[in-house]
Amino acid sequence: MKTVFLIGSSIISKYKNVEIENYNVINSGISGLMTSQLNMNNNYEYDYMIFYCGNNDLKKNIDKKQIVANIEKFIYEFKKKFPNTNIIILSILFSPKNHELNLIDKIK
């Protein structure tokens, strides 16, 4: 059976009962996670990793270049450790809340 690894902030953490036929889904999402808190402390080889993080950083006014640097570092380390894992990176959402907080220009 193939494995999908979900990692990221609340958008990911809310997917508690994800079922994909012929895949084992492991959810490692943490509500409130910041990109500076990303770490890979597990040794299991995954077929796919789905990643979403960065929105909480924007809400805390972390510089967007630092957010990108944190994500790049994590993805680089992950790929070095798991070279055969396919990585899917989800963009920060243009959500109604992000519109309210005037974060859309930073997201772009």
C-alpha positions in Angstrom: 0.0 0.0 0.0 1.3 3.5 -0.9 1.5 6.2 1.7 0.6 9.9 1.7 2.1 12.2 4.3 0.2 15.4 5.1 2.2 18.1 6.9 1.4 21.7 7.8 -0.8 24.0 9.7 -4.5 24.0 10.5 -5.6 23.6 6.9 -3.9 20.2 7.0 -4.7 19.3 10.6 -8.4 19.5 9.9 -8.3 16.6 7.4 -8.7 14.0 10.2 -10.5 11.3 8.2 -8.9 11.4 4.8 -9.3 8.2 2.9 -7.7 7.6 -0.5 -8.3 4.2 -2.0 -5.1 2.1 -1.9 -3.2 4.7 0.1 -2.4 4.9 3.8 -2.8 8.6 4.9 -0.7 9.9 7.7 -1.7 13.3 9.0 1.0 15.3 10.8 -0.8 18.7 10.7 -0.6 21.0 13.7 -3.0 24.0 14.1 -1.0 27.2 14.5 2.2 25.7 13.0 4.8 28.3 11.8 7.4 27.6 9.1 10.2 28.1 11.6 8.7 25.1 13.5 8.9 22.6 10.6 10.9 19.5 11.3 11.3 16.1 10.0 11.7 13.8 13.0 10.5 10.6 11.4 12.1 7.9 9.3 9.3 6.5 7.3 9.5 6.6 3.5 6.4 8.1 1.9 5.2 8.0 -1.7 3.7 11.5 -1.5 4.0 14.4 0.9 1.4 17.1 0.8 2.6 20.4 2.4 0.7 23.5 3.5 2.3 26.1 5.8 3.0 29.8 5.9 -0.3 31.5 6.5 0.3 31.7 10.3 3.7 33.4 9.6 1.9 36.0 7.5 -0.6 36.7 10.2 2.4 37.3 12.6 4.1 39.7 10.1 7.0 37.4 9.4 8.9 38.7 6.4 7.8 36.8 3.3 11.4 36.1 2.3 12.0 34.4 5.6 8.8 32.3 5.1 10.1 31.2 1.7 13.6 30.5 3.2 12.1 28.3 6.0 10.0 26.4 3.5 12.9 25.9 1.1 15.1 24.6 3.9 12.4 22.1 5.1 11.7 20.9 1.6 15.4 20.5 0.8 16.0 18.5 4.0 13.0 16.4 3.4 14.0 15.6 -0.2 17.5 14.8 0.9 16.2 12.3 3.5 13.4 11.0 1.3 14.6 11.4 -2.4 11.8 9.1 -3.8 8.9 11.0 -2.2 6.8 13.1 -4.6 6.1 16.5 -3.0 3.0 18.5 -3.5 3.1 22.1 -2.1 -0.2 23.9 -1.6 -0.2 27.6 -2.0 -1.3 29.8 0.8 -5.1 30.3 0.3 -6.8 33.4 -0.9 -9.4 32.8 1.9 -12.0 35.3 3.0 -10.1 35.6 6.3 -6.9 36.5 4.4 -8.8 39.1 2.5 -10.1 40.6 5.8 -6.5 40.7 7.2 -5.2 42.4 4.0 -2.8 39.5 3.3 -3.5 38.9 -0.4 -0.6 41.1 -1.7 1.8 39.2 0.6 0.4 35.9 -0.6 0.9 36.8 -4.2 
